[in-house]
Amino acid sequence: MSKKPEFILASYVTYKELHKCEKYRSQYQILAKFIKYAIYEKRVYQFSSIEIRKIVEDLFG
């Protein structure tokens, strides 16, 4: 698990910048971007909500 402060801070800053962007209307759209990235990065094709949560936490803190 990558609980390094710089990963958590980078994730927060990315979220904050995406939230300020006019392109996204809700937090769920931003969360979907994080999840899509996690799926692509880890190359998973089947997962449960618990598994994808763990993958996102491992990647972004």
Contacts in CASP RR format, 6 or more apart in sequence:
PFRMAT RR
TARGET T0000
AUTHOR 0000-0000-0000
METHOD contacts of the structure
MODEL  1
MSKKPEFILASYVTYKELHKCEKYRSQYQILAKFIKYAIYEKRVYQFSSI
EIRKIVEDLFG
1 57 0 8 1.000
1 58 0 8 1.000
1 61 0 8 1.000
2 58 0 8 1.000
2 59 0 8 1.000
2 60 0 8 1.000
2 61 0 8 1.000
3 61 0 8 1.000
7 60 0 8 1.000
7 61 0 8 1.000
8 60 0 8 1.000
8 61 0 8 1.000
11 34 0 8 1.000
11 60 0 8 1.000
11 61 0 8 1.000
15 30 0 8 1.000
15 34 0 8 1.000
18 24 0 8 1.000
18 30 0 8 1.000
18 33 0 8 1.000
19 27 0 8 1.000
19 30 0 8 1.000
24 30 0 8 1.000
34 56 0 8 1.000
34 60 0 8 1.000
35 52 0 8 1.000
35 56 0 8 1.000
37 59 0 8 1.000
38 44 0 8 1.000
38 52 0 8 1.000
38 55 0 8 1.000
38 56 0 8 1.000
38 59 0 8 1.000
38 60 0 8 1.000
39 47 0 8 1.000
39 52 0 8 1.000
39 55 0 8 1.000
41 59 0 8 1.000
42 55 0 8 1.000
42 59 0 8 1.000
44 51 0 8 1.000
44 52 0 8 1.000
44 55 0 8 1.000
47 55 0 8 1.000
END
